[in-house]
């Protein structure tokens, strides 16, 4: 396991949820940054599930060891350990929650439209 800016990932693949390593760090990561409280209203309104959110991959966000054998990770863009710009996990999850809310609103409008059309 590796930790990048307080989030845990499998070391071999860099994934929060890794079926190959049989680990799922999403729930623990949600608690580490108190995402349940941060997004409480948004999750309730949209029905979005933090437990089932899209798993993040530290390596795809540019995480690399600070030096060979190190347990600390930096970004490739800025060379900063636990870079808050590249590894802004709250911001990344926020965008996914907002997309779910937008999708939920669109589905609701669509449902109302079809209800009107079906009455005619």
C-alpha positions in Angstrom: 0.0 0.0 0.0 1.1 3.6 -0.7 -0.2 6.8 0.7 -0.4 9.9 -1.5 -1.6 13.1 0.1 -3.5 11.1 2.8 -5.2 8.7 0.3 -4.3 5.0 0.2 -3.7 3.0 -3.0 -2.4 -0.4 -3.9 1.3 -0.1 -4.4 1.6 -2.4 -7.4 -1.1 -0.7 -9.6 -1.8 2.6 -7.8 -5.5 2.0 -7.5 -7.9 2.8 -4.7 -9.9 -0.3 -5.7 -7.8 -3.0 -7.2 -9.4 -6.4 -8.1 -6.0 -7.8 -8.7 -4.7 -7.0 -5.2 -8.2 -7.5 -3.7 -8.2 -4.2 -1.9 -10.7 -1.3 -1.7 -9.4 1.8 0.0 -12.3 4.1 -1.0 -14.2 3.8 2.3 -11.1 4.5 4.3 -10.1 7.4 2.1 -13.6 8.8 2.3 -13.2 8.8 6.1 -9.7 10.2 6.1 -10.8 13.4 4.4 -14.3 13.4 6.0 -16.0 13.2 2.6 -19.2 11.9 4.1 -19.7 15.2 5.8 -18.2 17.3 3.1 -20.7 16.0 0.5 -23.6 15.1 2.8 -26.2 17.4 1.1 -25.0 16.6 -2.4 -25.0 12.9 -1.9 -28.5 13.0 -0.3 -30.0 15.0 -3.2 -28.4 13.1 -6.1 -28.3 9.6 -4.6 -24.6 9.5 -5.3 -22.8 6.8 -3.4 -19.3 7.6 -2.1 -18.7 3.9 -1.5 -19.3 3.2 -5.1 -17.6 6.3 -6.6 -15.1 5.8 -9.4 -11.8 4.6 -7.9 -8.9 6.9 -8.3 -5.4 5.8 -9.5 -2.5 7.7 -8.0 -0.2 6.8 -10.8 -2.5 8.2 -13.4 -2.4 11.5 -11.5 1.4 11.5 -11.8 2.5 10.0 -8.4 6.0 8.7 -8.3 8.3 7.9 -5.4 10.3 10.9 -4.1 13.4 8.8 -4.6 14.1 5.1 -5.2 12.8 3.0 -2.3 11.0 5.9 -0.7 7.5 5.5 0.7 6.8 9.2 0.0 5.3 10.2 -3.3 5.6 13.4 -5.3 3.9 14.6 -8.5 5.7 14.5 -11.8 4.4 18.0 -12.8 5.7 20.0 -9.9 8.0 17.6 -8.1 6.2 18.3 -4.9 5.7 15.7 -2.2 1.9 15.1 -1.7 1.2 17.9 -4.1 -2.2 19.5 -3.2 -2.7 20.7 -6.7 -2.1 17.4 -8.5 -3.5 15.2 -5.7 -6.6 17.3 -4.8 -8.7 14.2 -4.0 -11.5 16.3 -2.5 -11.7 18.4 -5.7 -11.6 15.3 -7.9 -14.4 13.6 -5.9 -16.4 16.9 -5.9 -16.4 17.0 -9.7 -17.7 13.5 -9.8 -20.5 14.3 -7.3 -21.4 17.4 -9.4 -21.6 15.4 -12.5 -23.9 12.9 -10.8 -26.1 15.8 -9.6 -26.2 17.2 -13.2 -27.1 13.7 -14.5 -29.8 13.4 -11.8 -31.4 16.8 -12.8 -31.3 15.8 -16.5 -33.0 12.5 -15.7 -35.7 14.2 -13.7 -36.4 16.7 -16.5 -36.5 13.8 -18.9 -39.0 11.9 -16.7 -41.3 15.0 -16.4 -41.2 15.5 -20.2 -42.2 11.9 -20.8 -45.0 12.1 -18.3 -46.4 15.2 -20.1 -46.0 13.5 -23.5 -47.6 10.3 -22.3 -50.7 12.2 -21.0 -51.3 13.7 -24.5 
